Amino acid sequence: MTLGCSYSQIYYHPDPRWSYTWLLKEAVGAENLINLSFGGNSPSGVTRMLEWYLRNPVKGMPDFIYVQVPQGQRRQAGPRRPQGPGGEEGAA
């Protein structure tokens, strides 16, 4: 199970594989994933969502819970594109 803000939600990213959720799924070899992340979520929202889900496990109890704590002042860049010999991005 993952909880967090837009950075953990798959729809936020131009390529879903950039999402923390996707990267975590691949790293642990998970087959099933419950993603309760959504854009605009806050630390208290994550806590409320987790508490609600654990009282109402509509998809079953998770084996593992990953919480990406939202923080309004963060900045994140996606994976870098390869650089050419002159340093220009996108060159192969």
Contacts in CASP RR format, 6 or more apart in sequence:
PFRMAT RR
TARGET T0000
AUTHOR 0000-0000-0000
METHOD contacts of the structure
MODEL  1
MTLGCSYSQIYYHPDPRWSYTWLLKEAVGAENLINLSFGGNSPSGVTRML
EWYLRNPVKGMPDFIYVQVPQGQRRQAGPRRPQGPGGEEGAA
1 33 0 8 1.000
1 34 0 8 1.000
1 35 0 8 1.000
1 36 0 8 1.000
1 53 0 8 1.000
1 62 0 8 1.000
1 64 0 8 1.000
1 65 0 8 1.000
1 66 0 8 1.000
2 8 0 8 1.000
2 20 0 8 1.000
2 21 0 8 1.000
2 24 0 8 1.000
2 33 0 8 1.000
2 34 0 8 1.000
2 35 0 8 1.000
2 36 0 8 1.000
2 37 0 8 1.000
2 65 0 8 1.000
2 66 0 8 1.000
2 67 0 8 1.000
2 68 0 8 1.000
3 36 0 8 1.000
3 37 0 8 1.000
3 41 0 8 1.000
3 46 0 8 1.000
3 49 0 8 1.000
3 50 0 8 1.000
3 65 0 8 1.000
3 66 0 8 1.000
3 67 0 8 1.000
3 68 0 8 1.000
4 36 0 8 1.000
4 37 0 8 1.000
4 38 0 8 1.000
4 41 0 8 1.000
4 46 0 8 1.000
4 67 0 8 1.000
4 68 0 8 1.000
4 69 0 8 1.000
4 70 0 8 1.000
5 37 0 8 1.000
5 38 0 8 1.000
5 39 0 8 1.000
5 40 0 8 1.000
5 41 0 8 1.000
5 42 0 8 1.000
5 68 0 8 1.000
5 70 0 8 1.000
6 12 0 8 1.000
6 37 0 8 1.000
6 38 0 8 1.000
6 39 0 8 1.000
6 40 0 8 1.000
6 41 0 8 1.000
7 19 0 8 1.000
7 20 0 8 1.000
7 37 0 8 1.000
7 68 0 8 1.000
7 74 0 8 1.000
7 76 0 8 1.000
8 19 0 8 1.000
8 20 0 8 1.000
8 21 0 8 1.000
8 35 0 8 1.000
8 37 0 8 1.000
8 68 0 8 1.000
9 19 0 8 1.000
9 21 0 8 1.000
9 35 0 8 1.000
9 37 0 8 1.000
9 38 0 8 1.000
9 39 0 8 1.000
10 16 0 8 1.000
10 19 0 8 1.000
10 21 0 8 1.000
10 22 0 8 1.000
10 35 0 8 1.000
12 19 0 8 1.000
12 39 0 8 1.000
13 19 0 8 1.000
13 78 0 8 1.000
16 22 0 8 1.000
17 23 0 8 1.000
17 26 0 8 1.000
18 78 0 8 1.000
18 79 0 8 1.000
20 66 0 8 1.000
20 68 0 8 1.000
21 33 0 8 1.000
21 35 0 8 1.000
21 37 0 8 1.000
21 66 0 8 1.000
24 30 0 8 1.000
24 66 0 8 1.000
25 33 0 8 1.000
28 64 0 8 1.000
30 64 0 8 1.000
34 53 0 8 1.000
34 59 0 8 1.000
34 62 0 8 1.000
36 49 0 8 1.000
36 50 0 8 1.000
36 53 0 8 1.000
37 68 0 8 1.000
40 70 0 8 1.000
41 49 0 8 1.000
41 70 0 8 1.000
42 70 0 8 1.000
43 69 0 8 1.000
43 70 0 8 1.000
43 71 0 8 1.000
46 67 0 8 1.000
46 69 0 8 1.000
46 70 0 8 1.000
50 65 0 8 1.000
50 67 0 8 1.000
54 61 0 8 1.000
80 89 0 8 1.000
81 89 0 8 1.000
81 90 0 8 1.000
82 89 0 8 1.000
82 90 0 8 1.000
82 91 0 8 1.000
82 92 0 8 1.000
83 89 0 8 1.000
83 90 0 8 1.000
83 91 0 8 1.000
84 90 0 8 1.000
84 91 0 8 1.000
84 92 0 8 1.000
85 91 0 8 1.000
END
